[in-house]
Every structure is written in structure tokens, then in C-alpha cells.
Amino acid sequence: MYKIAIAGASTLIGRELKEALSESPLATANLILLDEATAHGQLDQVGDEVTVIHAIEADAFDHVDFTFFAGSEDLTRRHWRQALRSGSTVLDLSGALDQETGVLVRAPWLGSEAVTPDLFTPAVVPAHPAALALALLLDRLQTAAPVRFAAATVLEPASQFGRAAMDELHQQTVTLLSFQNLPRAIYDAQIAYNLLTGLGEGATVNLNAVDARIRRHYDALAAGRWPALALQVIHAPVFHGHTMSIAIELERPVEISALEEALSGDHVDLVLEDTDSPSNLAATGQNDVLVRLRPEPGPRNSTQVSRLWLWAASDNLRLNAQNAVECALDLRRLRPKGTVQ
């Protein structure tokens, strides 16, 4: 039986990760919930048992096989080496470590990444959920025809920045309707009923950093197999779920039916009816990326296209947690259990 710790257990992604673990082959593991001192003593539930969230102390990672860092970047930076010294495998969902030497960005669903972790890998970063969704779609299209050009506009939800960001969006929505002053502690800008490519100078979150992280993770997953991604990140006034508009140009014309067949499969749900358009609401709680294909019109009566649009939606927290669990399952080969004969 493995021992697993979630550092940042009280966060949105920490709670989603706990649920994803309970539905995985790691469900029988001994789960330890850790967080900042301010969350110490909070009650939580693991399976049918009520448990308590503990503060991270000197012996917090003793005998822990896997530690998922699901809190702030600062929490990860303060404690990840402590987890390593205790012999734990580190999986960083905060994104704090993706530029550390030897740390790998991973998405096992893609199945053919250029670099895989070994015993000398200090930590693994599960890919940003938007980068993972984009990589899944580009990987599928490549089976139909080489992709010449790809551009994406990613609409970022408040939940990607945590509970405080969601609370501020809610408070702004309420205060706008009652003509009161807007709370701005997180965004330093009006995000309610608004679309933004940049936030205020006093914002505690940074869209440019999100943009850079998605690019880094996409490039790591692509490993030169797909074209560079033209990307724009926009903050949308929604609580949950990534949506993205993706423009694709192929090297040669392909039958529309062949593109639909290429996109279909595990972890991608191809939506064929206009009335069931992918949306952040439709994607909530779903393990798959929802996608709708719209071809750019070609020559008259032609059933082949070389340019197309994809409209995709995914549950950002769910996708992130599922990928993190898959990374842990992939890393089990480095932590064998049982008696060597």
C-alpha cells in the first residue's frame, strides 16, 4: 500500500485531486492531507472517513511515496526539497518547478513523449490543463495530416487561480448589480461582465505568466512533433472550465470525415451537433475534452479541407487532477512494492 500526501489539500485543485485519487488504482493508498498553518485542523473526508488537515512540519513527508503539491507556488518552493529528502516522489500541480533543472513536464495520455522520468528526476510537473487539451487535439489531427500552423485563444476561468479569485468574481458581480465599489484584491480590475488580456498593476495573479506557462508546457509535450503555437490568453468572467478557439492549417487537404475520425477517441469527445456546442458548463465534471470541428469552406462541392476551426471546452480542475494521477501511476514503476525474489 502506498502512502500519498496532498500538500495544499484545502485548495480547489487539492479537493479535486482527492476525488480523482479515490477513483483510480491508487484508491487504497493511505492519504495524508497537508496545508498551510491557517488550514490546520480543518475537517475533511477521505472515502467514508472524516480526517483532519495537518500543517506541514519537519516529519510531514516521512515514509510518503508520492507528494502532490496542489497549493500555492510559494508553498511548493518552501517544501518540495523537504519532500525529496524524505524519499518522496514529487508531483507539482502549482507550476512552481517547471523551470527547475531536471524537472519534467508530463502528460502520459499522449503516450509518446520524448523524455520519461528516471530515478534521477527530482520532480514531475503535470502539464497545464490548457496545454494538455491543446496537445491532445494537435496529436490527434497529426494522424490525419501534418499540421502546418496552429493558433489558439484560451479563455481562462477564475477557478484556475483558486478560491479567492472565484470569490472576487462573485463579489464583483453582486456589487455591480447593487452599484457598490468593486473588490479588487486579486485582479485589481473589473473582471465581472468583462474580457481582459491584462490585469491591474496590483493584481496578485498574472495572465502573462499563465501564457508563458502554457507555451512552455505545450512545447515540452510537443517535443518538436507539432508546429509552434500562436497563443493568446484571455481572462473570461466565468467561474469554471477552459474554453478555447483553435485555428488549424494542414499541409494538405483532408476529408472532413477523416478529421472527425482522427479527433475521436479516448479523452476527447467529438460533438457533432450544433445544439450540443461545447461549453464550460457542459464540460464541468467531465474527464474528456469536448470539441466541435468547423471546416473553413474549400472549393465548391469539395469534401476536403486544409483549414479548420476547433471550439473546445474542458473542466480545468478535473483535467489537471486526472493528469496528475496518471503521472503518479506512470511513476509507480520507479517505486516497486513487494519482495524481490
C-alpha positions as CSV (number, residue, x, y, z in Angstrom):
1,M,0.0,0.0,0.0
2,Y,1.3,3.4,-1.0
3,K,1.3,6.5,1.3
4,I,0.3,9.6,-0.5
5,A,0.4,13.2,0.7
6,I,-1.6,16.2,-0.8
7,A,0.2,19.5,0.2
8,G,-2.5,22.1,-0.4
9,A,-5.4,19.8,0.4
10,S,-7.8,22.6,1.1
11,T,-7.5,24.2,-2.3
12,L,-9.9,23.7,-5.2
13,I,-7.4,21.5,-7.1
14,G,-6.5,19.7,-3.9
15,R,-10.1,18.7,-3.3
16,E,-10.4,17.6,-7.0
17,L,-7.2,15.6,-6.7
18,K,-8.5,13.8,-3.7
19,E,-11.6,12.7,-5.7
20,A,-9.5,11.7,-8.7
21,L,-7.3,9.5,-6.5
22,S,-10.4,7.8,-5.0
23,E,-11.5,6.8,-8.5
24,S,-8.1,5.5,-9.5
25,P,-6.0,2.3,-8.9
26,L,-4.4,4.4,-6.0
27,A,-7.7,4.5,-4.1
28,T,-6.4,2.1,-1.5
29,A,-3.4,4.3,-0.6
30,N,-3.0,5.8,2.8
31,L,-3.8,9.5,2.1
32,I,-2.4,12.3,4.2
33,L,-3.8,15.9,3.9
34,L,-1.4,18.8,4.4
35,D,-1.6,22.5,4.0
36,E,-0.6,25.9,5.3
37,A,-0.9,26.5,9.1
38,T,-4.1,28.5,8.5
39,A,-5.8,25.4,7.3
40,H,-4.6,23.2,10.2
41,G,-7.4,21.4,12.0
42,Q,-10.0,21.7,9.2
43,L,-12.1,18.7,8.8
44,D,-12.2,16.8,5.5
45,Q,-13.3,13.4,4.3
46,V,-11.4,10.6,2.7
47,G,-13.7,7.9,1.5
48,D,-16.1,7.3,4.3
49,E,-13.8,8.5,7.0
50,V,-13.5,12.0,8.4
51,T,-10.0,13.3,8.7
52,V,-8.1,16.4,9.6
53,I,-5.8,18.6,7.5
54,H,-2.4,18.9,9.1
55,A,0.2,21.7,9.0
56,I,3.4,20.8,7.2
57,E,6.0,20.0,9.9
58,A,9.5,18.6,9.9
59,D,8.4,15.0,9.6
60,A,5.4,15.6,7.4
61,F,6.8,13.6,4.4
62,D,8.3,10.7,6.3
63,H,7.6,7.4,4.5
64,V,5.5,9.2,1.9
65,D,5.7,7.6,-1.6
66,F,4.1,10.4,-3.6
67,T,3.6,14.0,-2.6
68,F,1.2,16.1,-4.8
69,F,1.8,19.9,-4.3
70,A,-1.6,21.4,-5.0
71,G,-1.3,24.7,-3.2
72,S,0.4,28.0,-4.0
73,E,3.7,28.3,-5.8
74,D,5.3,29.6,-2.6
75,L,4.1,26.5,-0.7
76,T,5.8,24.3,-3.2
77,R,9.0,26.2,-3.2
78,R,9.2,26.1,0.6
79,H,8.6,22.4,1.0
80,W,9.4,20.4,-2.2
81,R,13.0,19.7,-1.3
82,Q,11.9,18.6,2.2
83,A,9.7,16.0,0.5
84,L,12.6,14.9,-1.8
85,R,14.9,14.5,1.2
86,S,12.3,12.2,2.8
87,G,12.4,10.0,-0.2
88,S,9.0,11.0,-1.7
89,T,8.3,11.4,-5.4
90,V,7.2,15.0,-6.0
91,L,4.4,15.9,-8.4
92,D,3.9,19.7,-8.7
93,L,0.4,20.9,-9.8
94,S,1.3,24.5,-8.8
95,G,3.7,25.0,-11.7
96,A,6.4,26.4,-9.5
97,L,9.0,23.9,-10.6
98,D,8.6,23.6,-14.3
99,Q,11.9,25.6,-14.9
100,E,13.9,23.8,-12.3
101,T,16.8,21.7,-13.6
102,G,15.8,18.1,-14.4
103,V,12.1,18.6,-13.7
104,L,9.9,17.1,-16.4
105,V,6.5,18.3,-17.7
106,R,4.4,15.3,-18.3
107,A,1.1,14.1,-19.8
108,P,1.1,10.2,-20.0
109,W,-2.2,10.3,-22.1
110,L,-0.1,11.4,-25.1
111,G,1.9,8.2,-24.8
112,S,5.0,9.2,-26.8
113,E,6.8,11.9,-25.0
114,A,10.5,12.3,-25.9
115,V,11.7,12.2,-22.2
116,T,10.5,10.0,-19.4
117,P,11.4,10.2,-15.7
118,D,14.0,8.1,-14.1
119,L,15.5,7.7,-10.6
120,F,17.4,10.9,-11.0
121,T,14.3,13.1,-12.0
122,P,13.8,15.4,-9.0
123,A,10.1,16.2,-9.7
124,V,7.4,15.9,-12.3
125,V,5.0,18.7,-13.3
126,P,1.7,17.5,-14.7
127,A,1.1,19.7,-17.8
128,H,-1.1,22.8,-17.5
129,P,-4.7,21.6,-18.4
130,A,-5.0,24.1,-21.3
131,A,-1.7,22.9,-22.7
132,L,-2.8,19.3,-22.3
133,A,-6.1,19.9,-24.1
134,L,-4.3,21.6,-27.0
135,A,-1.7,18.9,-27.2
136,L,-4.3,16.1,-27.3
137,L,-6.1,17.8,-30.2
138,L,-2.9,18.5,-32.2
139,D,-1.7,15.0,-31.6
140,R,-4.9,13.5,-33.0
141,L,-5.0,15.8,-36.0
142,Q,-1.4,14.8,-36.9
143,T,-2.6,11.3,-37.6
144,A,-4.8,12.7,-40.4
145,A,-2.3,15.1,-41.9
146,P,0.7,17.1,-40.8
147,V,-0.3,20.4,-39.2
148,R,1.4,23.5,-40.8
149,F,0.0,26.2,-38.4
150,A,-1.9,26.3,-35.1
151,A,-3.2,29.3,-33.2
152,A,-5.3,29.2,-30.0
153,T,-7.2,31.7,-27.9
154,V,-7.6,30.3,-24.4
155,L,-10.3,31.7,-22.1
156,E,-9.1,31.3,-18.6
157,P,-11.6,30.8,-15.7
158,A,-11.4,32.2,-12.2
159,S,-11.1,28.7,-10.7
160,Q,-7.6,28.3,-12.3
161,F,-6.4,31.0,-9.8
162,G,-8.1,29.4,-6.8
163,R,-10.9,30.0,-4.4
164,A,-10.1,33.7,-3.6
165,A,-10.3,34.5,-7.4
166,M,-13.7,32.9,-7.6
167,D,-14.9,34.7,-4.6
168,E,-13.8,38.1,-6.0
169,L,-15.6,37.4,-9.3
170,H,-18.7,36.6,-7.3
171,Q,-18.4,39.7,-5.2
172,Q,-17.8,41.9,-8.2
173,T,-20.9,40.5,-9.9
174,V,-23.0,41.2,-6.8
175,T,-21.6,44.7,-6.1
176,L,-22.0,45.8,-9.8
177,L,-25.7,44.9,-9.7
178,S,-26.1,47.0,-6.5
179,F,-23.9,49.9,-7.7
180,Q,-21.3,49.4,-5.0
181,N,-17.5,49.7,-5.1
182,L,-15.8,46.7,-6.7
183,P,-13.4,44.5,-4.6
184,R,-10.0,44.3,-6.4
185,A,-7.7,42.5,-4.1
186,I,-6.9,39.6,-6.6
187,Y,-7.4,41.1,-10.0
188,D,-7.1,44.9,-9.5
189,A,-9.5,45.2,-12.4
190,Q,-13.2,44.7,-13.3
191,I,-13.5,41.1,-14.4
192,A,-17.2,40.7,-13.9
193,Y,-19.0,41.0,-17.2
194,N,-15.7,41.7,-18.9
195,L,-13.0,40.0,-21.0
196,L,-9.4,41.0,-20.4
197,T,-6.0,40.3,-21.8
198,G,-4.2,42.0,-18.9
199,L,-5.0,42.8,-15.3
200,G,-4.3,45.8,-12.9
201,E,-0.8,46.7,-11.6
202,G,-1.7,45.5,-8.1
203,A,-3.1,42.1,-9.2
204,T,-1.9,39.1,-7.4
205,V,-2.4,36.9,-10.5
206,N,-0.6,37.3,-13.8
207,L,-2.0,36.4,-17.2
208,N,1.4,36.9,-18.9
209,A,2.8,34.2,-16.5
210,V,-0.2,31.9,-17.5
211,D,0.5,32.5,-21.2
212,A,4.2,31.7,-20.7
213,R,3.5,28.5,-18.7
214,I,1.0,27.2,-21.3
215,R,3.6,27.8,-24.1
216,R,6.4,26.0,-22.1
217,H,4.2,23.0,-21.3
218,Y,2.9,22.8,-24.9
219,D,6.5,22.9,-26.2
220,A,7.6,20.2,-23.7
221,L,4.7,17.9,-24.8
222,A,5.2,18.6,-28.5
223,A,8.9,17.8,-28.4
224,G,9.2,19.1,-31.9
225,R,6.4,16.9,-33.3
226,W,3.9,19.8,-33.9
227,P,4.3,23.4,-35.1
228,A,4.9,26.2,-32.6
229,L,1.7,27.5,-31.1
230,A,0.4,31.1,-31.7
231,L,-1.4,31.8,-28.4
232,Q,-3.4,34.4,-26.7
233,V,-4.8,34.0,-23.1
234,I,-7.9,36.0,-22.1
235,H,-9.5,36.0,-18.7
236,A,-13.2,35.2,-19.0
237,P,-15.8,36.2,-16.4
238,V,-16.7,32.5,-15.7
239,F,-16.1,30.5,-12.6
240,H,-15.0,27.2,-14.0
241,G,-13.8,25.5,-17.2
242,H,-11.4,26.3,-20.0
243,T,-12.8,27.1,-23.4
244,M,-10.6,27.7,-26.5
245,S,-10.9,28.7,-30.1
246,I,-8.2,27.0,-32.2
247,A,-7.3,27.7,-35.8
248,I,-5.6,24.9,-37.8
249,E,-4.0,24.8,-41.2
250,L,-2.9,21.4,-42.5
251,E,-0.2,20.6,-45.0
252,R,-2.7,19.1,-47.5
253,P,-6.5,18.9,-47.9
254,V,-8.1,16.0,-45.9
255,E,-11.6,14.6,-45.9
256,I,-13.8,16.1,-43.2
257,S,-14.8,12.6,-42.1
258,A,-11.1,11.6,-41.7
259,L,-10.6,14.6,-39.4
260,E,-13.6,13.7,-37.3
261,E,-12.3,10.1,-37.1
262,A,-8.8,11.3,-36.1
263,L,-10.2,13.5,-33.3
264,S,-12.4,10.8,-31.8
265,G,-11.1,8.5,-29.1
266,D,-10.0,8.3,-25.5
267,H,-10.1,11.6,-23.6
268,V,-11.6,13.6,-26.5
269,D,-15.4,13.8,-27.0
270,L,-16.2,15.0,-30.5
271,V,-19.5,16.9,-30.6
272,L,-21.3,16.6,-34.0
273,E,-24.5,18.6,-33.3
274,D,-24.6,22.4,-33.2
275,T,-27.2,22.3,-30.5
276,D,-24.7,20.5,-28.2
277,S,-21.9,23.0,-28.6
278,P,-19.0,22.5,-26.1
279,S,-19.1,25.0,-23.2
280,N,-17.6,25.4,-19.8
281,L,-20.9,24.3,-18.3
282,A,-21.1,21.2,-20.4
283,A,-17.5,20.3,-19.6
284,T,-18.0,20.5,-15.8
285,G,-17.3,17.1,-14.2
286,Q,-16.2,15.6,-17.5
287,N,-13.0,13.7,-17.9
288,D,-12.8,14.4,-21.6
289,V,-12.1,17.4,-23.7
290,L,-15.3,18.4,-25.6
291,V,-14.6,19.6,-29.2
292,R,-16.6,20.8,-32.2
293,L,-15.0,20.9,-35.6
294,R,-15.9,23.6,-38.2
295,P,-14.1,23.4,-41.5
296,E,-13.3,26.5,-43.5
297,P,-15.1,26.3,-46.8
298,G,-13.0,25.0,-49.6
299,P,-13.6,24.8,-53.4
300,R,-17.3,24.3,-54.3
301,N,-18.7,20.8,-53.7
302,S,-15.3,19.7,-52.2
303,T,-15.5,17.4,-49.1
304,Q,-11.8,18.1,-48.3
305,V,-10.4,20.9,-46.3
306,S,-7.0,22.2,-45.2
307,R,-8.2,24.9,-42.9
308,L,-10.4,24.4,-39.9
309,W,-11.6,25.7,-36.6
310,L,-11.9,23.8,-33.3
311,W,-14.1,25.0,-30.4
312,A,-13.1,23.1,-27.3
313,A,-14.0,23.0,-23.7
314,S,-12.7,21.1,-20.7
315,D,-13.0,21.0,-16.9
316,N,-9.7,22.6,-15.9
317,L,-9.5,21.2,-12.4
318,R,-10.7,17.8,-13.4
319,L,-8.3,17.5,-16.3
320,N,-5.4,18.7,-14.1
321,A,-6.2,16.2,-11.4
322,Q,-6.7,13.3,-13.8
323,N,-3.4,14.0,-15.5
324,A,-1.6,14.3,-12.1
325,V,-2.9,10.9,-11.1
326,E,-1.8,9.4,-14.4
327,C,1.6,10.8,-13.8
328,A,1.7,9.1,-10.4
329,L,0.6,5.8,-12.0
330,D,3.3,6.1,-14.6
331,L,5.9,6.8,-11.8
332,R,4.9,3.6,-9.9
333,R,7.5,1.7,-12.0
334,L,10.2,3.7,-10.1
335,R,8.7,2.7,-6.7
336,P,8.2,-1.1,-6.8
337,K,6.4,-2.7,-3.9
338,G,6.7,-6.2,-2.5
339,T,9.5,-8.7,-2.0
340,V,12.3,-9.2,-4.6
341,Q,12.7,-12.9,-5.2
